[in-house]
Amino acid sequence: MEIIYFDVIDSTQSYLINELEAKRLKAPIAILASQQTNGIGSRDNQWVSEEGNFFASFAMPLSYLPDDLKLASASIYFGFLMSEILKDINSAVWLKWPNDIYIAENKIAGVITKKIDNYLVCGIGINLVGLPGGHMSLEAEIEPLGLLKAYLKNISKFPKWKQVFSKVQLEFHKSKSYYLNIEKYQDVIEDAVLSNDGSLIINGEKVYSLR
């Protein structure tokens, strides 16, 4: 997969989406930046970070995705595949449902996905180095470009959703004490049941991550 690199960019996600929609770029392609000034997080929040951390987005045709992956669970799929890479650096890394990567009780990364025409765009931000304000980071001596290449190699195998989900399922109990903020559901996940398509069953209703 081609990688386009920027020293500084407003948002790897916004740039990639704009270029795909204008048909100046086509998938598969990845964008990496040393610093971004207006990163996009979950629910359109800003992803605030600093130079030396990981800011990347990639796009791929929907036809590349495993046929058993529900698009609404893509952030779980790609987030978990990144968490596997990071676990080799810190064994305490885990994926909190649906799209955040944690070390123990602290968030270090977020994943968002969006469908654009016949492409899936995935953005990932990771705190690799220390941040002001006490925010948790991986504190790893790893170059963002090397991490991106390792990750793209990992996802190029496109394991079936069933394979990934079996591992996600083993970690899901760690998410149960956390707050859920999706649509009308503003509560802890404690009583939710994880369905085999990646959704949660809450009060008899299926709830997808929508991220």
ZALO-305489 format. One line per 5 residues: their letters; for each residue y negated, x, z negated of C-alpha. Coordinates in Angstrom, 2 decimals, always signed. Layout:
BEGIN
a> Y:X:Z ~ ...
//
This chain:
BEGIN
meiiy> +0.00:+0.00:+0.00 ~ -3.44:+1.35:+0.93 ~ -5.74:+2.08:-2.03 ~ -9.53:+1.97:-1.66 ~ -11.38:+3.86:-4.40
fdvid> -14.92:+3.36:-5.76 ~ -16.79:+5.41:-8.36 ~ -18.71:+2.29:-9.46 ~ -18.32:-1.34:-8.41 ~ -19.43:-4.68:-9.81
stqsy> -15.89:-6.08:-9.86 ~ -12.75:-4.98:-8.04 ~ -11.60:-8.61:-8.06 ~ -14.84:-10.05:-6.62 ~ -15.06:-7.33:-3.99
linel> -11.49:-7.83:-2.82 ~ -11.80:-11.61:-2.67 ~ -15.05:-11.40:-0.71 ~ -13.62:-8.91:+1.78 ~ -10.46:-10.96:+2.30
eakrl> -12.44:-14.17:+2.84 ~ -14.72:-12.37:+5.33 ~ -11.58:-10.96:+7.02 ~ -12.88:-7.40:+6.71 ~ -9.73:-6.48:+4.75
kapia> -6.19:-7.75:+4.91 ~ -3.27:-7.49:+2.54 ~ -1.40:-5.59:+1.30 ~ -4.26:-3.56:-0.16 ~ -5.48:-2.36:-3.57
ilasq> -8.94:-1.57:-4.97 ~ -9.49:+0.93:-7.80 ~ -12.74:+1.89:-9.53 ~ -13.72:+4.44:-12.17 ~ -16.26:+2.00:-13.56
qtngi> -17.14:-1.64:-13.00 ~ -20.34:-3.33:-14.11 ~ -19.37:-7.00:-13.95 ~ -15.62:-7.30:-14.35 ~ -13.96:-10.72:-14.43
gsrdn> -11.73:-11.72:-17.32 ~ -9.87:-14.90:-18.19 ~ -11.77:-18.20:-17.88 ~ -14.47:-16.29:-15.92 ~ -15.42:-14.26:-18.99
qwvse> -16.73:-10.76:-18.37 ~ -14.26:-7.90:-18.82 ~ -16.37:-5.33:-20.65 ~ -15.18:-1.75:-20.53 ~ -16.32:+1.77:-19.74
egnff> -15.71:+4.66:-17.41 ~ -12.27:+6.20:-17.76 ~ -10.49:+2.90:-18.18 ~ -8.39:+1.06:-15.60 ~ -10.06:-1.35:-13.20
asfam> -7.91:-2.46:-10.27 ~ -7.14:-5.41:-8.05 ~ -4.59:-5.80:-5.30 ~ -3.70:-8.42:-2.73 ~ -0.44:-9.20:-1.02
plsyl> +0.82:-11.92:+1.31 ~ +2.43:-14.83:-0.51 ~ +5.53:-14.21:+1.60 ~ +6.12:-10.97:-0.34 ~ +6.62:-12.80:-3.63
pddlk> +10.09:-13.62:-4.98 ~ +11.20:-17.04:-3.77 ~ +11.96:-18.15:-7.34 ~ +8.47:-17.32:-8.67 ~ +6.21:-20.30:-9.32
lasas> +2.69:-19.32:-8.29 ~ +1.25:-20.67:-11.55 ~ +3.29:-18.05:-13.41 ~ +2.24:-15.08:-11.24 ~ +0.02:-13.63:-13.98
iyfgf> +3.03:-13.57:-16.32 ~ +5.14:-11.86:-13.65 ~ +2.63:-9.15:-12.73 ~ +1.45:-8.72:-16.32 ~ +4.97:-8.09:-17.55
lmsei> +5.67:-5.56:-14.79 ~ +2.55:-3.64:-15.90 ~ +3.58:-3.88:-19.56 ~ +6.87:-2.18:-18.65 ~ +4.95:+0.81:-17.28
lkdin> +2.75:+0.96:-20.39 ~ +5.75:+0.72:-22.73 ~ +6.80:+4.15:-21.51 ~ +3.53:+5.42:-23.04 ~ +3.51:+3.27:-26.19
savwl> +6.63:+1.39:-27.26 ~ +4.54:-1.19:-29.18 ~ +3.18:-2.69:-25.93 ~ +4.09:-6.32:-25.22 ~ +2.92:-9.24:-23.07
kwpnd> +1.26:-12.14:-24.88 ~ +1.68:-15.41:-23.01 ~ +0.41:-15.80:-20.41 ~ -1.66:-12.84:-19.21 ~ -2.71:-10.42:-21.96
iyiae> -1.13:-7.09:-22.83 ~ -1.17:-6.08:-26.48 ~ -0.34:-3.11:-28.67 ~ +0.97:-4.65:-31.88 ~ -1.79:-7.20:-32.75
nkiag> -4.54:-5.83:-30.50 ~ -5.34:-6.69:-26.90 ~ -5.65:-3.73:-24.54 ~ -5.36:-5.37:-21.12 ~ -5.72:-8.58:-19.16
vitkk> -4.29:-9.86:-15.88 ~ -5.69:-12.59:-13.65 ~ -4.30:-13.94:-10.38 ~ -5.83:-16.12:-7.69 ~ -4.59:-17.55:-4.39
idnyl> -6.85:-16.80:-1.44 ~ -5.63:-18.35:+1.82 ~ -2.12:-16.92:+2.26 ~ -2.69:-14.06:-0.16 ~ -2.25:-13.58:-3.87
vcgig> -4.99:-11.49:-5.50 ~ -4.24:-9.89:-8.85 ~ -6.80:-8.12:-11.04 ~ -5.91:-5.91:-14.01 ~ -8.17:-4.31:-16.58
inlvg> -6.74:-1.88:-19.15 ~ -8.45:-0.02:-21.98 ~ -6.95:+3.43:-21.51 ~ -9.44:+5.34:-23.67 ~ -11.34:+4.62:-26.87
lpggh> -14.16:+2.09:-26.83 ~ -17.20:+1.52:-29.04 ~ -16.96:-1.37:-31.49 ~ -13.41:-0.64:-32.54 ~ -11.72:-2.21:-29.51
mslea> -8.11:-1.14:-29.15 ~ -7.05:+1.13:-26.32 ~ -3.88:+2.78:-25.10 ~ -5.39:+6.19:-25.92 ~ -3.29:+7.73:-23.21
eiepl> -3.98:+10.81:-21.14 ~ -3.12:+9.13:-17.88 ~ -5.22:+9.01:-14.74 ~ -5.97:+5.49:-13.48 ~ -4.90:+6.44:-9.95
gllka> -1.55:+7.73:-11.19 ~ -1.05:+4.56:-13.23 ~ -1.88:+2.36:-10.25 ~ +0.54:+4.22:-7.99 ~ +3.32:+3.92:-10.59
ylkni> +2.61:+0.22:-10.97 ~ +2.53:-0.48:-7.23 ~ +5.84:+1.35:-6.91 ~ +7.26:-0.85:-9.68 ~ +6.13:-4.13:-8.13
skfpk> +7.23:-3.07:-4.64 ~ +10.79:-3.72:-5.79 ~ +9.82:-7.39:-6.29 ~ +12.47:-8.23:-8.87 ~ +13.42:-11.89:-9.02
wkqvf> +11.46:-14.05:-11.42 ~ +14.73:-14.79:-13.20 ~ +15.14:-11.09:-14.04 ~ +11.57:-10.74:-15.31 ~ +11.67:-14.01:-17.23
skvql> +14.78:-12.97:-19.17 ~ +12.72:-10.09:-20.63 ~ +9.57:-12.20:-21.14 ~ +11.70:-14.66:-23.10 ~ +12.76:-11.96:-25.56
efhks> +9.12:-11.24:-26.47 ~ +7.81:-14.79:-26.52 ~ +8.19:-15.23:-30.29 ~ +5.37:-12.70:-30.72 ~ +2.96:-15.09:-28.96
ksyyl> +3.66:-18.01:-31.27 ~ +1.04:-17.14:-33.88 ~ -1.74:-16.84:-31.30 ~ -4.29:-19.37:-30.15 ~ -3.82:-21.30:-26.91
nieky> -6.97:-22.15:-24.97 ~ -5.93:-24.06:-21.86 ~ -7.32:-27.42:-20.78 ~ -6.97:-29.87:-23.70 ~ -4.70:-27.58:-25.68
qdvie> -6.76:-25.67:-28.25 ~ -4.20:-24.71:-30.86 ~ -1.64:-22.09:-31.81 ~ +1.46:-21.77:-29.64 ~ +3.75:-22.05:-32.66
davls> +5.54:-25.28:-31.67 ~ +5.52:-24.68:-27.90 ~ +8.76:-24.08:-25.99 ~ +8.82:-21.58:-23.13 ~ +10.30:-23.14:-20.01
ndgsl> +12.31:-21.08:-17.52 ~ +9.56:-21.38:-14.88 ~ +7.03:-19.72:-17.22 ~ +5.29:-22.89:-18.37 ~ +5.04:-24.09:-21.96
iinge> +6.39:-27.44:-23.11 ~ +3.84:-28.91:-25.54 ~ +4.31:-32.43:-26.87 ~ +6.63:-33.15:-23.97 ~ +4.14:-31.94:-21.32
kvysl> +4.41:-28.89:-19.06 ~ +1.44:-26.55:-19.32 ~ +0.95:-23.62:-16.94 ~ -1.28:-20.65:-17.50 ~ -3.59:-21.54:-14.57
r> -4.81:-17.94:-14.44
//
